C-alpha cells in the first residue's frame, strides 16, 4: 500500500500543524480567514467560530496577511506588534496549480511559554536598539533653526539674512567669528534650511581630535588598517554625512598635512579610507568655522591658500556680543527660557538692575559667557527674580547707570516727600509704577513689545492696552 499525506487522518494533520508551528492562519485571496488553528485562537483570546469568515485585519492586529495574499510577496521573520509586545511572523503566498489563492502565516514559537521567554529576552534588546537608533539619528540632525538665532542688531540681522540666502546653495561656507558667538548654531540653521536638511548633519571639531586620529575620523578605515581597528572597518564622518552637511569646526587648527588631504576630498569628491585600496564617492556640503584669522594664516604659511579659497566661497561674519548691545537682553531672555527647562524652575525674571549690569558688560566670552553667568545666577537664586547680587562680582563692579524708577524711589527728595506730605491714592501709585515699569521694559528690549510683555509676565494684548491707556508710544 502506497503511503502519503493523503492517508493521514484529519486530526493527525491538525495536531502536526500545532506541533510544527504553534500558531497558523490561512486566508484566501480576499484576505478572509479560512483556517486558524486552536493555538493561535488561544493566543488571540478568540475561537475558530468567531475568526473564520472574517477579514484577517479584524482578527489579528497589525497583520499584513491580506497584502501578501494580494501581492504574492513572502515576508519572512518580520517583527509584528501584537498584544503590547513583539512577535516574529512568517507570511507566505499560497499557490495552487500556479494560481495565487491566498496566504499562510505562522508564528515562530513552539508554545505560549516559549513565546513569553523569547519576548522577555528580545524586549531589552529591542529597547536598546531603539535607544541607540534614536541617539544616532538625533546626533546626525540639526538642532537649531534660524528663528533660534536671537538678535535684531543690523550686523546680526545681516548675518542671518546672508545665511538664509546661501542655505539653498551647494557652495562651501566659511563662518567667521569669536568663540562663543554662535557659529555652530548658524551651521545647524543653514543645514536645516537647505535641500540637504533631511540628510545627516555631522560635526567635527578639528581642534579636539588628535592629529594622528583625525584622518581616520574624517575618512574612516578598513579592517586591519592599524592595531585596534574595529572588525569590518569603520565609516568616516564624510561617509556618514552622505548627501548631507559636514561642519568642520575650528578649521584653523587643522595641520598642513591634513589640509592637503581635505583639499583632495573637496576637489575629487571622494575619500580614501585609511588602509583602503579604492576611493569611496561622497556627496557632502562643507561648512567650515573658525575664530582665527585665516587670511593672516595664509600669509604666514600656516594655512593652505588653495584650501582657503575652496572653503571661502561664501563667508558669513558673526559679530561679537559687545558689538550688538541692543541684543544682549533679547539673548538673555532666550537663554533664561532654556535654563527654566533645564532646572525645572518656571517664571524666572530679570530685574532692571541685573539687566543694566548685563547691558554694560563687555562680554569677551560672548553668548557662551552670558549663558554661564545666567546659569550661575539661577543656581544661587533664592526666588524668581535675578538681581544684581545674583550675578558674579566682576559684573557687579561695573559702572551701572541706575534706572529712572530706581533713582527716583531711592532719592532723599522722594523719601522726604513721602514722609512729609500726604500719601497718594494707592491706585495712582500702582498706575505710576506700572507705567514706569512698561517704559523701562520697552527701553531694555529696544521697543520690542513681545519681549517686553514676556519680561513683565503679561500678555501681549494686555501690554498694548496699557500702552494705549498710559499714552506710551
Rosetta blueprint (number, residue, H / E / L):
1 X L
2 X L
3 X L
4 X L
5 X H
6 X H
7 X H
8 X L
9 X L
10 X H
11 X H
12 X H
13 X H
14 X H
15 X H
16 X H
17 X H
18 X H
19 X H
20 X H
21 X L
22 X L
23 X E
24 X E
25 X E
26 X E
27 X E
28 X E
29 X L
30 X L
31 X L
32 X E
33 X E
34 X E
35 X E
36 X E
37 X L
38 X H
39 X H
40 X H
41 X H
42 X H
43 X H
44 X H
45 X L
46 X L
47 X L
48 X H
49 X H
50 X H
51 X H
52 X L
53 X L
54 X L
55 X E
56 X H
57 X H
58 X H
59 X H
60 X L
61 X L
62 X L
63 X L
64 X L
65 X H
66 X H
67 X H
68 X H
69 X H
70 X H
71 X H
72 X L
73 X L
74 X L
75 X E
76 X E
77 X E
78 X E
79 X E
80 X E
81 X E
82 X E
83 X L
84 X L
85 X E
86 X E
87 X E
88 X E
89 X E
90 X E
91 X E
92 X E
93 X E
94 X E
95 X E
96 X E
97 X L
98 X L
99 X E
100 X E
101 X E
102 X E
103 X E
104 X E
105 X E
106 X E
107 X E
108 X L
109 X L
110 X L
111 X L
112 X H
113 X H
114 X H
115 X H
116 X H
117 X H
118 X H
119 X H
120 X H
121 X H
122 X H
123 X H
124 X H
125 X H
126 X H
127 X H
128 X H
129 X H
130 X H
131 X H
132 X H
133 X H
134 X H
135 X H
136 X H
137 X H
138 X H
139 X H
140 X L
141 X L
142 X L
143 X L
144 X L
145 X L
146 X H
147 X H
148 X H
149 X L
150 X L
151 X L
152 X L
153 X L
154 X H
155 X H
156 X H
157 X H
158 X H
159 X H
160 X H
161 X H
162 X H
163 X H
164 X H
165 X H
166 X H
167 X L
168 X L
169 X L
170 X L
171 X L
172 X L
173 X E
174 X E
175 X E
176 X E
177 X L
178 X L
179 X L
180 X L
181 X L
182 X L
183 X H
184 X H
185 X H
186 X H
187 X H
188 X H
189 X H
190 X H
191 X H
192 X H
193 X H
194 X L
195 X L
196 X L
197 X L
198 X L
199 X L
200 X L
201 X E
202 X E
203 X E
204 X E
205 X E
206 X L
207 X L
208 X L
209 X L
210 X L
211 X H
212 X H
213 X H
214 X H
215 X H
216 X H
217 X H
218 X H
219 X H
220 X L
221 X E
222 X L
223 X L
224 X L
225 X L
226 X L
227 X L
228 X L
229 X L
230 X L
231 X L
232 X L
233 X L
234 X E
235 X L
236 X L
237 X H
238 X H
239 X H
240 X H
241 X L
242 X L
243 X L
244 X L
245 X E
246 X E
247 X E
248 X E
249 X E
250 X L
251 X H
252 X H
253 X H
254 X L
255 X L
256 X H
257 X H
258 X H
259 X H
260 X H
261 X H
262 X H
263 X H
264 X H
265 X H
266 X H
267 X H
268 X H
269 X L
270 X E
271 X E
272 X L
273 X L
274 X E
275 X L
276 X L
277 X L
278 X L
279 X L
280 X E
281 X E
282 X L
283 X L
284 X L
285 X E
286 X E
287 X E
288 X E
289 X E
290 X E
291 X L
292 X L
293 X L
294 X H
295 X H
296 X H
297 X H
298 X H
299 X H
300 X L
301 X L
302 X L
303 X L
304 X L
305 X H
306 X H
307 X H
308 X H
309 X H
310 X H
311 X H
312 X L
313 X L
314 X E
315 X E
316 X E
317 X E
318 X L
319 X L
320 X L
321 X H
322 X H
323 X H
324 X L
325 X H
326 X H
327 X H
328 X H
329 X H
330 X H
331 X H
332 X H
333 X H
334 X H
335 X H
336 X H
337 X H
338 X H
339 X H
340 X H
341 X H
342 X H
343 X H
344 X L
345 X L
346 X L
347 X L
348 X L
349 X E
350 X E
351 X L
352 X H
353 X H
354 X H
355 X H
356 X H
357 X H
358 X H
359 X H
360 X L
361 X L
362 X L
363 X L
364 X L
365 X L
366 X H
367 X H
368 X H
369 X H
370 X H
371 X H
372 X H
373 X H
374 X H
375 X H
376 X H
377 X H
378 X H
379 X H
380 X L
381 X L
382 X L
383 X L
384 X L
385 X E
386 X E
387 X L
388 X H
389 X H
390 X H
391 X L
392 X L
393 X H
394 X H
395 X H
396 X H
397 X L
398 X L
399 X L
400 X L
401 X L
402 X L
403 X L
404 X H
405 X H
406 X H
407 X H
408 X H
409 X H
410 X H
411 X L
412 X H
413 X H
414 X H
415 X H
416 X H
417 X H
418 X H
419 X H
420 X H
421 X L
422 X L
423 X L
424 X L
425 X L
426 X H
427 X H
428 X H
429 X H
430 X H
431 X H
432 X H
433 X H
434 X H
435 X H
436 X H
437 X H
438 X H
439 X H
440 X H
441 X H
442 X H
443 X H
444 X H
445 X L
446 X L
447 X L
448 X L
449 X H
450 X H
451 X H
452 X H
453 X H
454 X H
455 X H
456 X H
457 X L
458 X L
459 X L
460 X H
461 X H
462 X H
463 X H
464 X H
465 X H
466 X H
467 X H
468 X H
469 X H
470 X L
471 X L
472 X L
473 X L
